Structures are given as structure tokens and as C-alpha cells.
Amino acid sequence: MLETILQVFVTVNGFSTSPIVLLVLAFVGAYLGAKLVEVIPYTRRIIERREAQAAERQ
């Protein structure tokens, strides 16, 4: 069991040193973060207020 866990850590460490994998993870994280902000009602209200204020100014 311990050997399997250590192998997983070594594999994940190999992924984390690859710049391509880190870029992919960054883009996926940014996308999921943007979607999460839209789903949370409190943050959605803040965004809608800012958009309404920007529309009034124009």
C-alpha cells in the first residue's frame, strides 16, 4: 500500500515539473474558477451590479 502511494507521489511530481502540464492545469483552473464565480449567487449579484453601473455610465 505504501509503495503504491509513493509511486503516485513520484508520478504527480513528474507532472508538476512539466511546464506544459502546468499550463494546462492553469487554464483548467481559470476556466473552472470563472464558472464557479458565475454559479455562486452572491458573486453573481456583485457582477450584475457592476455591469448595471457600467451600462448607466455609457
Secondary structure, 3 states (H helix, E strand, C coil): CHHHHHHHHHHHHHHHCCHHHHHHHHHHHHHHHHHHHHHCHHHHHHHHHHHHHHHHHC
